[in-house]
Amino acid sequence: MAKNKNLKKIQELQELYEEVSDYLTNLLDDYRRQEEENRYLREYIHYKGLEEEFCYFRENAHEVYDEDLPFPYLTL
């Protein structure tokens, strides 16, 4: 009887491990895609010579909340 309980617990732990593993794999994939996107944005800013404008925006932008939109956005 105790052996069956232990086997059931082991199976439950294996299932949880697989779920967490899948979640982390997806999270890492999202992170890699976002890093690639950030790389392109950095290179585009450099290509267009917009470093100063970007720094100004980053230092002075603030969030605006619009009731018609489900999320805030940054603006000067």
C-alpha positions in Angstrom: 0.0 0.0 0.0 2.8 2.4 0.9 4.6 1.5 -2.3 1.5 2.5 -4.4 1.3 5.8 -2.5 5.0 6.5 -3.2 4.6 5.6 -6.9 1.6 7.9 -7.2 3.5 10.7 -5.6 6.5 10.1 -7.9 4.2 10.2 -10.9 2.6 13.4 -9.7 6.0 15.0 -9.2 7.1 13.9 -12.7 4.0 15.5 -14.2 4.7 18.7 -12.3 8.3 18.6 -13.4 7.2 18.3 -17.0 4.8 21.2 -16.7 7.4 23.4 -15.1 10.0 22.3 -17.7 7.6 23.2 -20.6 6.8 26.5 -19.0 10.5 27.3 -18.6 11.3 26.2 -22.1 8.5 28.6 -23.4 9.8 31.4 -21.2 13.3 31.0 -22.5 12.1 30.9 -26.1 10.1 34.1 -25.5 13.2 35.7 -23.9 15.4 34.7 -26.9 12.9 36.2 -29.3 12.7 39.4 -27.3 16.5 39.7 -27.2 16.6 39.3 -31.0 13.9 42.0 -31.3 15.9 44.3 -29.0 19.0 43.7 -31.0 17.2 44.8 -34.2 15.8 47.9 -32.4 19.2 48.9 -31.1 20.8 48.5 -34.6 18.0 50.4 -36.2 18.4 53.3 -33.7 22.1 53.3 -34.5 21.6 53.0 -38.3 19.2 56.0 -38.3 21.5 58.0 -36.0 18.8 58.4 -33.3 20.8 57.7 -30.2 20.4 61.2 -28.8 16.7 61.2 -29.5 16.3 57.8 -27.9 18.2 58.8 -24.8 16.1 61.9 -24.5 12.9 59.9 -24.8 14.0 57.3 -22.3 14.9 59.9 -19.8 11.8 62.1 -20.2 8.9 59.8 -21.3 6.0 59.1 -19.0 3.1 56.6 -19.1 -0.3 57.8 -20.3 -3.4 55.8 -19.4 -6.2 55.9 -21.9 -9.6 54.5 -21.0 -10.1 53.3 -24.5 -6.9 51.2 -24.5 -6.3 48.2 -22.3 -2.7 49.2 -21.5 -0.7 52.4 -20.9 1.8 53.8 -23.4 4.9 56.0 -23.2 4.9 59.5 -24.5 6.7 62.8 -24.0 
